[in-house]
């Protein structure tokens, strides 16, 4: 898929644990793990907004389009 999720990179750069992010934005660690691995078909704008707010980043820092 040409859209890749770089959430794991942002978490590492910000030194934030997945567990802490999941608790703050109100999703399970399992769902956050699926999002990090790119195994989801979509993400709600509200969830994306909460992630960006917590990590102080832009959606483009988390999602990237790569030509195949």
C-alpha positions in Angstrom: 0.0 0.0 0.0 1.4 3.4 -0.9 0.3 5.0 2.4 2.6 4.2 5.3 2.1 4.9 8.9 5.1 6.4 10.7 3.6 6.5 14.2 6.3 4.3 15.6 8.9 6.8 14.4 7.1 9.7 16.0 6.7 7.9 19.3 10.5 7.1 19.3 11.4 10.7 18.4 9.1 12.1 21.2 10.2 9.3 23.7 6.5 8.4 24.3 5.4 4.9 25.1 2.5 3.4 23.1 0.8 2.6 26.4 0.8 6.3 27.4 -0.5 7.5 24.1 -3.3 4.9 24.0 -4.4 5.9 27.5 -4.4 9.6 26.7 -6.4 9.4 23.4 -8.8 6.7 24.7 -8.1 3.7 22.5 -6.8 0.3 23.4 -3.1 -0.6 23.1 -4.2 -3.4 20.7 -5.9 -0.9 18.4 -2.9 1.5 18.6 -0.6 -1.4 17.7 -2.7 -2.2 14.6 -2.5 1.5 13.6 1.3 1.6 14.1 1.7 -1.5 11.9 -0.5 -0.1 9.2 -3.0 -3.0 9.4 -6.0 -0.7 9.6 -8.2 0.4 6.7 -8.8 3.9 8.1 -8.4 6.2 11.0 -11.0 8.7 12.4 -10.1 12.3 12.1 -10.8 12.7 15.9 -8.2 10.0 16.7 -5.7 11.5 14.3 -6.3 14.9 15.9 -5.8 13.5 19.4 -2.5 11.8 18.3 -1.2 14.9 16.7 -2.1 17.1 19.7 -0.4 14.7 22.1 2.7 14.3 20.0 2.7 17.9 18.9 3.0 17.0 15.2 1.1 17.3 11.9 -0.8 14.4 10.2 1.9 14.4 7.5 4.4 13.5 10.2 2.5 10.3 10.9 1.1 9.4 7.4 3.2 9.3 4.3 2.4 8.5 0.7 5.1 6.5 -1.1 5.0 5.8 -4.8 5.1 2.1 -5.5 
